[in-house]
Amino acid sequence: MTDYSGLDVCCFYTDLGREGYEPLMADMTASAHEQMPGCRTLLLSPNPTAKTAQHFDGVVPIENCDVDANKLCFNRGRAHVSWMTLTEATTSPRSSRIGFARIIDQRSAPVSQNR
């Protein structure tokens, strides 16, 4: 079995008052751990809550980030790229809407290799 302890699966989330994201995050993190044992799931968020954070291995608070639907894509991209520059781990940015049906092949996946 492959060890994925060097893989960070990162999900950016900002609470804009919309319902339904918490179950998606639960499914995404569960499928990541099932398909890639040892990976680390991280929530990148300017406003993490205990309800959303409970599904992740770690939470990275994002400071100086506008909680604004008009800047959501910009903030998500900035958070993911910022994390990739700070870590030595291979990083796989993910949406909470995407589950893992199969493992990520670390040799060919579109991820950051910051080593």
QUIQUI-V119988 format. One record per helix or strand. SS is the DSSP state (2 for helix, 1 for strand). FROM is the first residue (numbers start at 1). LEN is the number of residues. Records with the same first field share a line. If there is no record, write none. Layout:
# QUIQUI-V119988
SS = FROM-LEN ; FROM-LEN
This chain:
# QUIQUI-V119988
1 = 7-6 ; 40-6 ; 58-4 ; 90-5 ; 112-1
2 = 21-15 ; 50-4 ; 69-18
